[in-house]
Amino acid sequence: MITREDIKRLLLERKLYATVSGDLDFDAEIALDSMSLIWFLHGLEQEYGIQLAPEDSDISQFTSINSIHRYIEGRLSRAG
């Protein structure tokens, strides 16, 4: 299980958005480029054991913390 706060922390700690403050809203628009996506997916695997391959991850759905959370939860529920 991963929370929206976990996703937010990963985005901020991995410096994917160095100019964004800690008050990033869950619905705030974000844009992950290919390198940011790889780094984020690496963090998911390292810290939470969640494995998503870049080619399997529909980056177009990663537009906010909420949308990333929905995508991950959907993938986990289908896998479990």
C-alpha positions in Angstrom: 0.0 0.0 0.0 1.3 3.4 -0.9 -0.3 6.7 0.1 -0.5 10.0 -1.6 1.9 11.4 1.0 4.4 8.6 0.1 4.2 9.6 -3.6 4.6 13.3 -2.7 7.7 12.5 -0.5 9.2 10.5 -3.3 8.7 13.3 -5.8 10.2 15.9 -3.5 13.0 13.8 -1.9 14.3 12.6 -5.3 14.5 16.2 -6.4 12.3 15.6 -9.4 10.8 19.0 -8.7 13.6 21.0 -7.0 11.7 24.3 -7.3 8.5 22.9 -5.7 7.9 23.4 -2.0 6.6 20.8 0.4 3.1 22.2 0.1 2.6 20.6 -3.3 -1.2 19.9 -3.6 -2.3 16.4 -4.6 -4.1 17.7 -7.6 -1.4 20.1 -8.7 -0.3 19.6 -12.3 3.0 17.9 -12.7 5.0 16.7 -15.7 7.5 13.9 -15.5 10.0 13.6 -18.3 11.5 10.2 -19.2 14.4 10.5 -16.8 12.2 11.7 -13.9 9.9 8.8 -14.6 12.7 6.3 -14.4 14.0 7.9 -11.2 10.5 7.9 -9.6 9.9 4.2 -10.6 13.3 3.3 -9.1 12.2 4.9 -5.9 8.9 3.0 -5.9 10.7 -0.3 -6.3 13.5 0.5 -3.7 11.3 1.9 -1.0 8.0 0.1 -1.5 8.7 -3.0 -3.6 6.4 -1.7 -6.3 7.7 -2.7 -9.7 6.5 -0.8 -12.7 8.4 -1.0 -16.0 8.8 2.3 -17.8 7.3 0.7 -20.9 4.3 -0.5 -18.9 3.7 2.8 -17.2 1.4 5.2 -19.1 3.2 8.4 -18.4 0.2 10.4 -19.7 -1.6 9.3 -16.5 1.1 10.7 -14.3 -0.2 14.3 -14.2 -0.7 14.8 -10.5 0.0 13.0 -7.2 -3.7 11.8 -7.2 -3.4 10.4 -10.8 -0.2 8.6 -9.9 -1.8 7.2 -6.8 -4.9 6.0 -8.8 -2.6 4.4 -11.4 -0.5 2.5 -8.9 -3.5 1.4 -6.8 -5.2 0.1 -10.0 -2.1 -1.8 -11.0 -1.7 -3.3 -7.5 -5.4 -4.3 -7.3 -5.2 -6.1 -10.7 -1.9 -7.8 -9.7 -3.2 -8.9 -6.3 
